[in-house]
């Protein structure tokens, strides 16, 4: 099984901050990496797929990069509506998710 | 706009069978480009993919639950279902149905139901 490890598990930030979340795979997954946003009591929403492709309608302040085992989700200027939990997911071999990174208000 | 809605009992006794249904609206389970999936999230934990079923009934599932899992699709009712046998407290989770598509090299869960909480307890 491919394990996905996110860091940090949580972070505190302010509106306007640049935020970076890392996702590491236990083996190479090429670019088969997706990112989801989940707000409390809600279902996850797809943000980015195939490492760096934004789903239609997702603001351009979100970006993704990486390949192989190391991936990054960046929010260039954090907005109020971005406080949420972010999870990565690989689809190279079966499908597994990271444990999530909670972005909280500082 | 495709929407998904889970339904089923919120409480299941240990050793019994958990059964959930996901109704598709605004689209069709017969869509050959979609794979109808189940994902769960234990309280305070990360997401776990359970499995998917295609419109033709082809399935693929997580080895962690494969031996206890049955999935089916009913095109006449436009819904798909999950049955998980011999449940334990470890199966307590929010259960989501989701659509899996392949827009590029990788597949993605692009549409999710709102989720239904299932508690395993006597």
HADDOCK unambig.tbl for C-alpha pairs under 7 A between the chains (distance, minus, plus):
assign (segid A and resid 32 and name CA) (segid B and resid 105 and name CA) 7.00 0.50 0.50
assign (segid A and resid 32 and name CA) (segid B and resid 106 and name CA) 5.02 0.50 0.50
assign (segid A and resid 34 and name CA) (segid B and resid 108 and name CA) 6.99 0.50 0.50
assign (segid A and resid 42 and name CA) (segid B and resid 114 and name CA) 6.39 0.50 0.50
assign (segid A and resid 43 and name CA) (segid B and resid 112 and name CA) 6.42 0.50 0.50
assign (segid A and resid 43 and name CA) (segid B and resid 113 and name CA) 6.81 0.50 0.50
assign (segid A and resid 43 and name CA) (segid B and resid 114 and name CA) 5.37 0.50 0.50
assign (segid A and resid 43 and name CA) (segid B and resid 115 and name CA) 6.55 0.50 0.50
assign (segid A and resid 46 and name CA) (segid B and resid 109 and name CA) 6.96 0.50 0.50
assign (segid A and resid 46 and name CA) (segid B and resid 110 and name CA) 5.71 0.50 0.50
assign (segid A and resid 49 and name CA) (segid B and resid 108 and name CA) 6.82 0.50 0.50
assign (segid A and resid 50 and name CA) (segid B and resid 104 and name CA) 6.85 0.50 0.50
assign (segid A and resid 50 and name CA) (segid B and resid 105 and name CA) 6.88 0.50 0.50
assign (segid A and resid 50 and name CA) (segid B and resid 106 and name CA) 5.83 0.50 0.50
assign (segid A and resid 91 and name CA) (segid B and resid 106 and name CA) 5.90 0.50 0.50
assign (segid A and resid 91 and name CA) (segid B and resid 107 and name CA) 6.20 0.50 0.50
assign (segid A and resid 95 and name CA) (segid B and resid 49 and name CA) 6.36 0.50 0.50
assign (segid A and resid 96 and name CA) (segid B and resid 48 and name CA) 6.57 0.50 0.50
assign (segid A and resid 96 and name CA) (segid B and resid 49 and name CA) 6.51 0.50 0.50
assign (segid A and resid 97 and name CA) (segid B and resid 47 and name CA) 5.91 0.50 0.50
assign (segid A and resid 97 and name CA) (segid B and resid 48 and name CA) 6.59 0.50 0.50
assign (segid A and resid 98 and name CA) (segid B and resid 46 and name CA) 6.68 0.50 0.50
assign (segid A and resid 99 and name CA) (segid B and resid 45 and name CA) 6.68 0.50 0.50
assign (segid A and resid 99 and name CA) (segid B and resid 46 and name CA) 4.43 0.50 0.50
assign (segid A and resid 100 and name CA) (segid B and resid 46 and name CA) 6.18 0.50 0.50
